[in-house]
């Protein structure tokens, strides 16, 4: 008899939709827009003037997969710290400017990779556009026009009554037009709102009216659980239509958690290469093992794994064998034991007490082989279960 290969079907990774056509800018070494991969951003929570603490947090964000970091600059001490931070950071630094135009110039002079300006709350901002555009052009510094529902220009609030999608878009395009008058188009735009429905509509309108790259964000999204849901819904709706070039998940949680959620959203949409993925069942009355505990222990044991590996942790004989067979590595559990699958084949059966350690051991073997074969640096295979 001819053996039937039951391993993972290798399906090329395809984007969920054609990307919106936009102009490309460079935020340091990171390309944004123009078909470049969607990048993940976050923001430090330290006082920027505390250079050591800020660089430490940037290092932690870098380790978690953050590609661009934003730092606040509300004071002169913060502005004075920018040059050192920008020089020593491993990833591009964007200075976040509110209220004082002078800090825009300070950030550009300090060598920041980009500057975010909030035109709704910078005094006499429009009057300084010509100077800002010239300074940014001279230094090759992109500008993010960051419109926010919570600090919308009073003129637009009076016109629309509240921060509607139309108000957010009009604010952004008005500011962009002022830069365009001085020949500056090295611009990225965001129009953030705390309501995903309003935010989705705002970005949808904006995408139709300009070709600038767009930074997606649901502002003040809330605590980790709520903010994750709101961001995933909003980003999914937009990215599934090709809208969005960078993202930031705004959570009332440590910045590294924002990055993890952002990366997972992109991986789930096929916009970022898959790394470790745990497929585990929600459990039910058929389960004969503690699936929650197994999944948590396996996840913890494989934390930090860089190769694209799908691990299935299943708790019953209905879907368990099928899911475990479709994964790179898996277990189908029941009756106090677990069948261990590697690439679709049962390699051993172990007692329930040894499931976790066996999965981790086998995962390490697979990861080592993948690294030897050079897997993980390019587009991984996508498995469908």
C-alpha positions in Angstrom: 0.0 0.0 0.0 1.1 3.5 -0.7 1.6 5.6 2.4 -0.7 8.6 2.7 1.1 11.8 3.9 -1.0 13.4 6.6 1.2 16.3 7.2 0.4 20.0 7.2 -0.8 21.3 3.8 1.6 23.9 2.6 -0.6 26.8 1.4 1.2 30.1 0.4 0.5 33.0 2.7 -1.8 35.4 0.9 -2.8 38.9 2.1 -6.5 39.1 3.1 -7.0 41.9 0.5 -5.1 44.0 -2.0 -3.4 46.9 -0.1 -4.7 50.4 -0.7 -2.3 52.3 -3.0 -0.5 54.9 -1.0 2.7 56.9 -1.2 5.7 55.6 0.7 7.6 57.4 3.5 10.6 56.3 5.5 10.4 56.4 9.3 14.1 55.8 9.9 14.8 52.4 8.3 11.2 51.3 8.4 9.2 51.8 5.2 5.6 52.9 5.7 3.0 52.8 2.9 3.6 52.1 -0.8 3.0 48.3 -0.2 5.5 48.0 2.6 4.5 45.5 5.4 2.1 46.9 8.1 4.3 47.9 11.0 3.5 47.7 14.7 4.0 50.7 17.0 3.7 51.5 20.6 4.5 54.4 23.0 6.7 54.7 26.1 5.0 55.4 29.4 8.2 56.8 31.1 9.1 60.5 31.4 11.1 61.1 28.3 13.5 63.3 30.3 14.5 60.1 32.2 16.7 58.9 29.4 17.7 55.6 31.2 14.2 54.5 32.0 13.0 55.5 28.5 15.7 53.6 26.7 15.1 50.6 29.0 11.4 50.5 28.0 12.3 51.0 24.3 14.6 47.9 24.6 11.7 45.9 26.1 9.4 47.0 23.4 12.0 46.1 20.8 12.3 42.7 22.2 8.6 42.2 22.1 8.5 43.0 18.3 7.8 46.7 18.3 9.0 48.3 15.1 8.5 52.0 15.8 8.2 53.8 19.1 6.7 57.1 20.1 7.8 59.2 23.0 6.0 62.1 24.6 7.6 65.6 24.6 5.6 67.9 26.8 8.5 69.8 28.4 11.9 71.3 27.5 13.6 68.6 29.6 11.9 66.0 27.4 13.0 67.9 24.3 16.6 68.0 25.6 16.6 64.2 26.0 15.4 63.4 22.5 18.8 63.5 20.8 20.3 60.8 23.1 17.2 58.6 22.9 17.0 58.9 19.1 20.6 58.0 18.8 20.6 55.1 21.2 17.3 53.5 20.4 17.3 50.3 18.4 14.1 51.2 16.6 12.9 54.5 15.0 11.7 57.1 17.5 8.8 59.4 16.8 8.4 62.5 19.0 4.9 63.2 20.1 4.2 66.9 20.2 1.3 68.8 21.7 0.7 72.5 22.7 4.1 74.0 21.8 5.4 74.3 18.2 8.9 74.9 19.5 9.2 71.2 20.4 8.5 70.2 16.8 11.7 72.0 15.8 13.5 70.5 18.7 12.5 67.0 17.7 13.5 67.5 14.1 16.9 68.9 15.2 17.4 66.0 17.6 17.3 63.5 14.8 13.9 61.8 15.6 12.8 59.5 12.8 9.5 61.3 12.6 7.4 63.9 14.5 3.7 63.5 15.4 1.8 66.7 15.6 -1.7 67.2 16.9 -3.0 70.3 15.1 -6.1 70.5 17.3 -4.1 71.6 20.4 -0.9 73.2 19.2 -1.1 76.9 19.6 -0.7 78.9 16.3 0.2 75.7 14.6 -1.1 76.7 11.2 0.9 79.9 11.3 4.2 77.9 11.6 3.5 75.3 8.9 5.9 77.0 6.4 8.8 76.8 9.0 8.0 73.3 10.1 7.7 72.1 6.5 11.1 73.6 5.6 12.8 72.2 8.7 11.3 68.7 8.1 12.3 68.8 4.5 15.9 69.9 5.3 16.3 67.0 7.7 14.3 64.4 5.8 11.9 64.0 8.7 8.3 62.8 8.0 5.4 64.4 9.8 2.4 62.4 11.2 -0.7 64.5 11.3 -2.4 62.9 14.3 -6.1 64.0 14.6 -7.8 62.9 17.8 -11.5 63.0 18.7 -10.6 64.2 22.2 -8.7 67.3 21.0 -10.4 68.3 17.8 -10.0 71.8 16.6 -12.8 74.0 18.0 -13.8 75.3 14.6 -14.7 71.8 13.5 -16.4 71.0 16.7 -18.6 74.0 16.2 -19.3 73.1 12.6 -20.1 69.4 13.2 -21.3 69.5 16.8 -19.1 66.6 17.8 -16.1 64.5 16.5 -17.8 62.9 13.5 -15.9 61.0 10.9 -16.3 64.0 8.6 -14.9 66.3 11.1 -11.8 64.1 11.7 -11.2 63.7 8.0 -11.6 67.4 7.3 -9.2 68.3 10.0 -6.5 65.9 8.7 -6.9 66.9 5.1 -6.9 70.6 5.9 -3.6 70.3 7.7 -2.1 68.2 5.0 -3.1 70.8 2.4 -1.2 73.5 4.4 2.0 71.3 4.2 1.3 70.7 0.5 1.3 74.4 -0.2 4.9 74.4 0.8 5.8 71.4 -1.3 6.0 69.0 1.7 4.3 65.6 1.3 6.3 63.3 3.5 3.2 62.8 5.6 1.4 60.0 7.5 -2.1 60.6 8.8 -4.2 59.2 11.7 -7.8 60.0 12.6 -8.4 58.3 16.0 -11.6 57.9 17.9 -12.5 55.8 20.9 -15.6 54.4 19.1 -14.6 51.7 16.6 -17.6 52.4 14.4 -16.7 56.1 14.0 -13.1 55.3 13.6 -13.7 52.8 10.8 -15.9 55.3 8.9 -13.3 58.1 9.4 -10.5 56.0 7.9 -12.7 54.7 5.2 -13.5 58.2 4.1 -9.9 59.3 4.5 -8.6 56.4 2.4 -10.8 57.5 -0.5 -9.7 61.1 -0.4 -5.9 61.0 -0.2 -3.0 58.7 -1.0 -1.1 59.3 2.2 -0.1 56.3 4.4 -2.4 55.8 7.3 -1.7 55.0 10.9 -4.6 53.0 12.5 -5.6 53.4 16.1 -8.6 53.3 18.4 -7.7 55.9 20.9 -8.4 55.4 24.6 -9.5 51.9 23.8 -9.6 50.9 27.5 -8.3 48.1 29.7 -6.6 45.1 28.1 -9.6 43.0 27.4 -11.9 45.7 26.1 -9.1 47.5 24.2 -8.0 44.3 22.5 -11.5 43.6 21.3 -12.2 47.1 20.1 -8.8 47.3 18.3 -9.1 43.9 16.7 -12.6 44.7 15.4 -11.6 48.1 14.0 -8.3 47.0 12.5 -9.8 43.8 11.1 -12.5 45.8 9.3 -10.0 48.2 7.8 -7.1 45.9 7.1 -9.4 43.4 5.5 -10.1 46.1 2.9 -6.4 46.9 2.4 -6.6 50.1 4.5 -3.8 50.8 7.0 0.0 51.0 7.0 0.9 51.1 10.6 -1.0 50.2 13.8 -1.0 50.9 17.5 -3.2 49.1 19.9 -3.9 51.6 22.7 -4.4 49.7 26.0 -4.5 50.7 29.6 -1.7 48.1 30.0 2.1 47.8 29.8 3.3 48.9 26.3 4.7 45.5 25.5 1.2 44.1 25.8 0.1 46.5 23.0 2.7 45.1 20.8 1.8 41.5 21.4 -1.8 42.2 20.6 -0.9 44.1 17.5 1.4 41.4 16.2 -1.3 38.8 16.8 -3.9 40.8 14.9 -1.6 41.1 11.9 -0.7 37.4 12.0 -4.4 36.5 12.2 -5.0 38.5 9.1 -2.1 37.0 7.2 -0.3 40.3 7.2 2.7 39.2 9.3 4.5 36.0 9.2 3.3 33.5 11.7 5.4 32.6 14.7 4.2 30.4 17.5 0.5 29.6 17.4 -1.4 27.6 19.9 -4.6 25.9 18.7 -6.6 24.8 21.7 -10.2 23.8 22.2 -12.6 25.8 24.4 -13.3 22.6 26.3 -16.7 21.0 26.8 -18.4 18.2 28.6 -16.5 15.7 26.4 -13.1 16.8 27.6 -11.3 14.3 29.9 -8.4 16.5 30.7 -7.9 20.1 32.0 -7.5 21.8 28.6 -7.2 25.2 30.1 -4.2 24.2 32.2 -2.5 22.3 29.4 -2.8 25.2 27.0 -1.5 27.7 29.5 1.5 25.5 30.5 2.4 24.8 26.9 2.1 28.4 26.0 4.3 29.4 28.9 6.9 26.7 28.1 7.2 27.8 24.5 7.2 31.6 25.1 9.7 33.4 23.0 9.9 30.8 20.3 10.7 32.5 17.0 10.0 29.8 14.3 6.6 29.5 12.7 5.1 26.6 14.7 1.5 25.6 15.1 0.8 23.5 18.2 -2.6 21.9 18.8 -3.7 21.2 22.4 -6.9 19.2 22.2 -9.0 17.7 24.9 -11.3 15.1 23.4 -11.6 12.4 20.7 -14.1 14.3 18.5 -12.0 17.1 17.0 -8.8 16.4 18.8 -7.1 13.9 16.4 -8.0 15.9 13.4 -6.7 19.2 14.8 -3.6 17.6 16.2 -2.9 16.0 12.8 -3.3 19.3 10.9 -0.8 21.1 13.2 3.0 20.9 13.2 2.8 19.4 16.6 -0.2 18.4 18.7 -1.8 16.3 21.3 -5.2 14.6 21.4 -6.0 13.9 25.0 -8.4 11.5 26.7 -8.6 8.7 29.3 -5.6 10.1 31.2 -3.2 10.0 28.3 -2.3 11.9 25.2 -1.5 10.9 21.6 1.4 13.1 20.4 1.3 14.0 16.7 4.3 15.4 14.7 3.6 16.5 11.2 0.4 14.5 11.0 1.9 11.2 12.4 1.4 9.7 15.9 4.8 9.3 17.4 4.0 8.2 20.9 1.3 8.1 23.6 2.2 9.5 27.0 0.4 9.8 30.4 -1.4 13.0 31.0 1.3 14.0 33.5 3.9 14.0 30.7 1.9 15.8 28.0 3.3 19.2 28.6 7.0 18.2 28.9 6.7 16.0 25.8 5.2 18.7 23.7 7.9 21.2 24.7 10.6 18.6 24.0 9.2 17.9 20.6 8.7 21.5 19.8 12.3 22.2 20.6 13.4 19.4 18.2 11.1 20.8 15.4 12.3 24.4 16.1 16.0 23.3 15.9 15.3 21.5 12.6 13.5 24.5 11.2 16.4 26.8 12.1 18.8 24.4 10.4 16.6 24.4 7.3 16.3 28.2 7.4 12.6 28.2 8.1 11.3 31.4 9.7 13.0 34.1 7.8 10.5 34.1 4.9 6.8 33.5 4.4 5.7 30.5 6.4 3.1 27.9 5.4 -0.4 28.5 6.5 -2.4 25.6 7.9 -6.1 25.4 7.8 -8.1 23.4 10.4 
